Amino acid sequence: MVTGIENRCLNDVNTKLRKKYDLYYHSFEKQKGSHVWLNGKEYILLNSNDYLGLGNHPKVIERTVEYIKK
């Protein structure tokens, strides 16, 4: 069953236009550091705000959890 927000997104003109150029809107299968996998092929991610792969670094996660608990 499609919800109201899903229906709105599916029928939104701007969303349809963006999906026309779907090469920019892929979901990666997995990410390890700055390496990502798409359709079974490994790539180096250089164009995101996490291009260094620090988003999954254990110390970054640990400090984030500590901050949230405060």
N, C-alpha and C positions, 0 to 999 in steps of 0.2 A: 504494500500500500504506500502510495506517494503522499508525503506530508505537504502542508502548505508551503513551507520554505523550500522543499525539494522541487515542488512544482514550479515555484517562482524562479528558481535557479535554472531549471531545465528549459524554461520558456523565455528567459531574459535575453534580450537582443545582444547586449554586451557580452554575456557569457557565450552565446552562440558564436559571436565573432571571434572571441579568444580561442574557442575550441576549434575553429577553422584552422588556426595555426598551432595545432596541438603539439608541435615539436618542443614548445616551451613548457608544456604542462604534463610531464611524466611523473609517475611515482616510482621511486627506485625500489628494487626488491630488497636490498639491504645496503647498509653503509657501515664502513669500518674506517674510522679516521677520515681522510679526504678521498678514500676510494669508495665508489658506488657501483652497484650492479644493476643493469637494465637489460632485460631479455637475455639473461645469462652471460652478458658481456661486461667485463670490468672497465670502468672509466675512472679517471682522476677528476675530482670535482674542483674546479677553479673559479666558479662564478657564483658562489653563494656567500652569505654572511658567515658561513662556517667552513670556508675553504681550507682552514688549517686543521679541521677535524677536532677541535677542542670541545665541541658540544657534548661529546660522549666521553671525555677524559674523566677518569675516576676522581681526580682531585677537584675538578670543576663541579662534578655532581655532588661530591661530599660537601663542598662549601655551600652549594645551593641549598642542599637539605638542611644544613646548619642554619642558614639564613632564614629559611621558611619556618623552621621550628621556633626561632626567636620571635 
